[in-house]
Amino acid sequence: MGLFDFAKDVGRQLFDTDAEAADNIKEHLAIRMTGVEVSSVEFDDGIATICGTCVNEATRNSAVLMVGDIKGVEKVIADELTFPPPAVE
């Protein structure tokens, strides 16, 4: 459930080199997403790996889609982007 594929050559351009990608992706999420606490982002050859916590699954899915919509991102790994289980009433 943690690997998502995207079109690498479409989307919003946030970086010109792989060296600046991780920081720019992390900053983009911090500015545009509420309910997400990103502890780290790694980027290597089109693959973004996101680690942190979200308030719920919908927020996690939105964060994955937002990262996948960045030009140059081909895959998103979000195994370590977690959310708490729903409360049992």
N, C-alpha and C positions, 0 to 999 in steps of 0.2 A: 504493500500500500504506500510505500514511501518514495517511489521513483515515478516521476511524471515527465512525459515527452512533450516538447513544444517545437515550433518552427523557429530555427535559429536566426534567420535573416529578416524577421519582421518584428515589429514592436518598437517601443520607446528606446531611444539610444541614451544610455546613462554612462557609458565608458568607452574609451578608445583602445585601451590595452587591458589584457588580463590582469596586470599588476594592480590596476585601480578598481577592478570590478567588485571585489568583495566589499570594500569599504563603501563604495557607491550604492551597492545593493542594500547593505545594512542601513545606510542613511535614508535611502528611499523608503524602506519599510517603516523606519522610525517616524518619518514625516507624514506619510500617507495612511498608515494603519493605526487604529486604536485597538487595544486589547491584545497586542502582541509585544512581547518582551524578547527581542532577539539578542541572544548572548554571543553568537558568532555566525559568520558567513564565510564559507570557503568557495573559491571559484577556480576551476581547472579545466581548460579545454572545452568550454561550453557547458560544464556541469556545475550548478550552484548547489551547495549543501548548506541548509539552514538549520541552526540549533537555537532553541529557546522555548518559551512557553506562550500559550494562547489562552484566552478565556473560555473558548469552546471550539468545537470542530468546524463550525461555519467560518469562524475567524481564521482558523488554520488554513482552510481551503481557499479563502480569499487571498491570504498571504502567498500561498503557492501559485495561484493564478497570476497575482501581481508580478511575482518574480519571473514566471514563465513568459510574461508579456514584455520582457525586456529584450531588446535586440542583442543577440550574441549568446543568449541563454537557450540551450538545446534541451537540457534535462534539469529537473529540480529534485533533489533528494531531501525529504523532510521527515525522515525517521526520528530525528531528535527535536522536532518541533511539536511539542506535546501539549495536551490540554487535560484538565481534570475530568474524571468520569462524572456523568450526570448524577445529581443528588437523588437518593432514593427517598421517596416520601412515604 
